[in-house]
Amino acid sequence: MPNPTAAMLVIGDEILSGRTRDANMYHLAGQLTEAGIDLVEVRFVSDDAPAIIAAVKSLSAAFDTVFTSGGIGPTHDDITADCIAAAFDDHIDVRDDARALLQAHYDKNGHEMNDARLRMARIPDSATLIDNPVSIAPGFTVRNVHVMAGVPSVFQAMVATVLPTLTGGAPLISETLRIDRGEGDIAGPLGKLADEFSDLSIGSYPFQKDGKYGANIVIRGQDPAIIASAMSKLKAAFPV
Amino acid sequence: MPNPTAAMLVIGDEILSGRTRDANMYHLAGQLTEAGIDLVEVRFVSDDAPAIIAAVKSLSAAFDTVFTSGGIGPTHDDITADCIAAAFDDHIDVRDDARALLQAHYDKNGHEMNDARLRMARIPDSATLIDNPVSIAPGFTVRNVHVMAGVPSVFQAMVATVLPTLTGGAPLISETLRIDRGEGDIAGPLGKLADEFSDLSIGSYPFQKDGKYGANIVIRGQDPAIIASAMSKLKAAFPV
């Protein structure tokens, strides 16, 4: 049976403008691979409501699970929650359960609740909350879309909460062989290997170091024995 | 006049599986911002022909310029060139100009031309070649889509070739103010500032360090005087 599929939607201008380097895609990709869920597409869009709504609709329809990152804070550029509600024709307002979480947190820390902080309690009616052990303001899930914060420590905590609730497949195992020859020499035998082991995903990732060409050949699959068999044929074709 | 828009399409399983961390998006985002071209969307898709073709069609129609990264090498998993041809109903085969470039390179380096290397001369009929000073195998441009290698050194060289040929807008200038208060305290005044300076993009990027909350407020725009005016109002609202 094929693994469940997932997509990720990263929301925010700061990465598209080159100001910051995204960290959440790399984290989620590794976590999903371990869980046996195939990350099939990732999209980055800016803080633009029509773009966010269109992407949510499209990814939610095409894949089993969608993870979003970013845009659920208290400031004017945080529009993700309203866009999720709009994408699913859901009603959204400040919700008592989210407000209570925030109020208790602010009471404890001596901050006062204000309009901005209350924005973080805006949650679509049909959503279930995702726990935020780091800074309390919750994420939420609507249908197959898990809406999470962009701050990496919070994103990672929310992924850790959501992942165990999802049905995974067989974890993807991968083995890598570095071959210090140009891809042009590797490609012929590698293509034959890929034909022979059509259940495996065999990728070639070329590099250039100190003026020499090489490639890392990565064999991915779910059955360690089949991967080992392909790997031994690969090694035989390219003796060191 | 609004700036020209761009999208990026990153092709390949290696990033989606969490094996490698992408470097090309961050590079391109910075280069485009300097050139006054707005990077509006980035998509990552796997080595899957229907996914690549659909993404190329959609992004090419929606944005002024599209940059792709990955999948133009000699191995069986390099299917980008054929997908670009399919997306634009173009014919593709080994082209004499690309073959001549490769042949001269291999003659000089004592490698022999083979079927795999010849694959890198497969270029759509309507394409113009993009120079590859690093490893010779060319990228190419079809309509508004620039097809480039995934290896970062080659990708960067190709971006350097293509960018001067594009019409840019006014470079985006940004200034950042770090405010060591929680976003919940910042959001109210910041929202008012964003309303007042509606030509500027004002973003808030929260962080948490050593248990303390803060946010970097980034003001982006094209007119330094207007940015300076907004920045001085921001500083006045949050005196250190």
Boltz contact constraints between the chains, C-beta under 6 A:
constraints:
  - contact:
      token1: [A, 13]
      token2: [B, 203]
      max_distance: 6.0
  - contact:
      token1: [A, 14]
      token2: [B, 205]
      max_distance: 6.0
  - contact:
      token1: [A, 16]
      token2: [B, 29]
      max_distance: 6.0
  - contact:
      token1: [A, 16]
      token2: [B, 39]
      max_distance: 6.0
  - contact:
      token1: [A, 17]
      token2: [B, 33]
      max_distance: 6.0
  - contact:
      token1: [A, 18]
      token2: [B, 29]
      max_distance: 6.0
  - contact:
      token1: [A, 18]
      token2: [B, 30]
      max_distance: 6.0
  - contact:
      token1: [A, 18]
      token2: [B, 33]
      max_distance: 6.0
  - contact:
      token1: [A, 21]
      token2: [B, 26]
      max_distance: 6.0
  - contact:
      token1: [A, 26]
      token2: [B, 21]
      max_distance: 6.0
  - contact:
      token1: [A, 29]
      token2: [B, 16]
      max_distance: 6.0
  - contact:
      token1: [A, 29]
      token2: [B, 18]
      max_distance: 6.0
  - contact:
      token1: [A, 30]
      token2: [B, 18]
      max_distance: 6.0
  - contact:
      token1: [A, 33]
      token2: [B, 17]
      max_distance: 6.0
  - contact:
      token1: [A, 33]
      token2: [B, 18]
      max_distance: 6.0
  - contact:
      token1: [A, 39]
      token2: [B, 16]
      max_distance: 6.0
  - contact:
      token1: [A, 41]
      token2: [B, 45]
      max_distance: 6.0
  - contact:
      token1: [A, 42]
      token2: [B, 44]
      max_distance: 6.0
  - contact:
      token1: [A, 43]
      token2: [B, 43]
      max_distance: 6.0
  - contact:
      token1: [A, 44]
      token2: [B, 42]
      max_distance: 6.0
  - contact:
      token1: [A, 45]
      token2: [B, 41]
      max_distance: 6.0
  - contact:
      token1: [A, 73]
      token2: [B, 183]
      max_distance: 6.0
  - contact:
      token1: [A, 73]
      token2: [B, 206]
      max_distance: 6.0
  - contact:
      token1: [A, 74]
      token2: [B, 183]
      max_distance: 6.0
  - contact:
      token1: [A, 74]
      token2: [B, 184]
      max_distance: 6.0
  - contact:
      token1: [A, 74]
      token2: [B, 187]
      max_distance: 6.0
  - contact:
      token1: [A, 75]
      token2: [B, 183]
      max_distance: 6.0
  - contact:
      token1: [A, 75]
      token2: [B, 187]
      max_distance: 6.0
  - contact:
      token1: [A, 75]
      token2: [B, 190]
      max_distance: 6.0
  - contact:
      token1: [A, 75]
      token2: [B, 204]
      max_distance: 6.0
  - contact:
      token1: [A, 76]
      token2: [B, 191]
      max_distance: 6.0
  - contact:
      token1: [A, 76]
      token2: [B, 194]
      max_distance: 6.0
  - contact:
      token1: [A, 77]
      token2: [B, 203]
      max_distance: 6.0
  - contact:
      token1: [A, 116]
      token2: [B, 184]
      max_distance: 6.0
  - contact:
      token1: [A, 116]
      token2: [B, 187]
      max_distance: 6.0
  - contact:
      token1: [A, 116]
      token2: [B, 188]
      max_distance: 6.0
  - contact:
      token1: [A, 117]
      token2: [B, 184]
      max_distance: 6.0
  - contact:
      token1: [A, 151]
      token2: [B, 206]
      max_distance: 6.0
  - contact:
      token1: [A, 183]
      token2: [B, 73]
      max_distance: 6.0
  - contact:
      token1: [A, 183]
      token2: [B, 74]
      max_distance: 6.0
  - contact:
      token1: [A, 183]
      token2: [B, 75]
      max_distance: 6.0
  - contact:
      token1: [A, 184]
      token2: [B, 74]
      max_distance: 6.0
  - contact:
      token1: [A, 184]
      token2: [B, 116]
      max_distance: 6.0
  - contact:
      token1: [A, 184]
      token2: [B, 117]
      max_distance: 6.0
  - contact:
      token1: [A, 187]
      token2: [B, 74]
      max_distance: 6.0
  - contact:
      token1: [A, 187]
      token2: [B, 75]
      max_distance: 6.0
  - contact:
      token1: [A, 187]
      token2: [B, 116]
      max_distance: 6.0
  - contact:
      token1: [A, 188]
      token2: [B, 116]
      max_distance: 6.0
  - contact:
      token1: [A, 190]
      token2: [B, 75]
      max_distance: 6.0
  - contact:
      token1: [A, 191]
      token2: [B, 76]
      max_distance: 6.0
  - contact:
      token1: [A, 194]
      token2: [B, 76]
      max_distance: 6.0
  - contact:
      token1: [A, 203]
      token2: [B, 13]
      max_distance: 6.0
  - contact:
      token1: [A, 203]
      token2: [B, 77]
      max_distance: 6.0
  - contact:
      token1: [A, 204]
      token2: [B, 75]
      max_distance: 6.0
  - contact:
      token1: [A, 205]
      token2: [B, 14]
      max_distance: 6.0
  - contact:
      token1: [A, 206]
      token2: [B, 73]
      max_distance: 6.0
  - contact:
      token1: [A, 206]
      token2: [B, 151]
      max_distance: 6.0
